[in-house]
Amino acid sequence: MLNVPVYNTAGQKIGDEAIDEVTLGGRVNLRLLKQAAVMYHANQRQGNVATKNRSDVEGSTRKIYRQKGTGRARMGPVRTPVRRGGGMAFGKRPRDFRQAMPKKMRRLARNQAVLAKIESADALIVDGLQLETPKTAPFAKMLAALQADRGCVVATNGLDTNVFKSGRNIPRTEIADVAALNARQILSRRKLVFTRDAFDQFRKLVGTPGGEAE
């Protein structure tokens, strides 16, 4: 069993929560995490660039003048890439960079990303995070007390509007529903911060076959 430390909003440790590492995959598979990270980054690429090649520009395919006997340099049609207004030699075309990964692999990658954070002491639970109105200052103060102000993912149980609005404009800070967490989000930030309800929900997700999030 692994223990995840529990802190209050003032940064004081008040206990621990246990989680079975077997439900998180048992050990960290670095190749799987690398594959998942590459997939998520590749799926964010936009491949909608397009330039005109020789077949796209307007103009005749007729040779401008004969090959020999004019005293001038050899010249092809007006659409050649060496002439002004001609087409690109190797014009770019729309391209799909998306990569696919089975759902079970995505779930396992997420679980092992959490496992890696727990083993490196970069995962924690914050208890008593209740915001009546969106306020960035107290939220940023809490992150500083938890030593998570240099980059973190804050996982909540469902969409907490006040927490989301309080932390969305803090640099290197992401607010996410625990059911929608993925390996890229977890690995791209220094700390992983669960609310108490979010951690309980996460244990239910990884402990129930077929009930896991993507």
TAPEHU-V237196 format. One record per pair of residues at least 12 apart in sequence whose C-alpha atoms are under 8 Angstrom apart, sorted by the first residue. I is the first residue (numbers start at 1). GAP is how many residues later the second one is. Records with the same first field share a line. If there is no record, write none. Layout:
# TAPEHU-V237196
I=GAP  GAP
This chain:
# TAPEHU-V237196
1=17  18  19  20
2=16  17  18  19  116
3=13  14  15  16  115
4=12  13  14  15  114  119  120  121
5=12  118  119  120
6=118  119  120  121
7=117  118  119  120  139
8=118  119  120  121
9=117  118  119  120  133  136  137
10=132  135  136
11=131  134  135
19=184
21=94
23=88  183  184
24=84  87  88  90  91  182
25=83  86  87
27=85  88
28=84  85  87  88
29=83
32=73  77
33=76  79  80  150
36=65  70  73  147  148
37=146  147
39=59  60  61  62
40=144
41=143
42=55  56  57
43=54  55  56
44=54
45=52  53
46=50  51
47=47  48  49  50
48=45  46  47
49=43  44  45  46
50=41  42  43  44
51=37  40  41  42
52=35  36  39  40
53=33  34  35  36  37  38
54=25  26  27  32  33  34  35
55=32
56=31
57=22  28  29  30
58=21
59=19  20
60=17  18  19
61=16  17  18
62=14  15  16
63=12  13  14  15
64=12  13  14
103=111
106=76  77  108
107=75  105  106  107
109=73  74
110=71  72  73  76
111=72  95
113=70  73  74
114=72  78
117=74  75
122=68  69  70
123=68  69  70  71
124=67  68  69  70
125=68  69  70  71  74
126=67  68  69  70
127=68  69
128=67  68
129=66
131=31  32
132=30
133=29
134=27  28  29  30  31  32
135=27  30  31
136=29  30  31  34
137=29
139=24  27  28
140=27  30
148=42  43
149=24
150=22  40
151=20  21  22  38  39  40
152=20  21  22  37  38  39  40  41
153=20  21  22  23  32  33  36  38  39  40
154=19  20  21  22  38  39  40  41
155=20  21  22  23  26  37  38  39  40  43
156=19  20  21  22  38  39  41  42
157=20  21  22  38  40  41  44
158=19  20  21  40
159=17  18
163=12
164=12
172=17
173=16
178=20  23  24
179=23  26  33  34  35
180=33  34
181=32  33
182=32
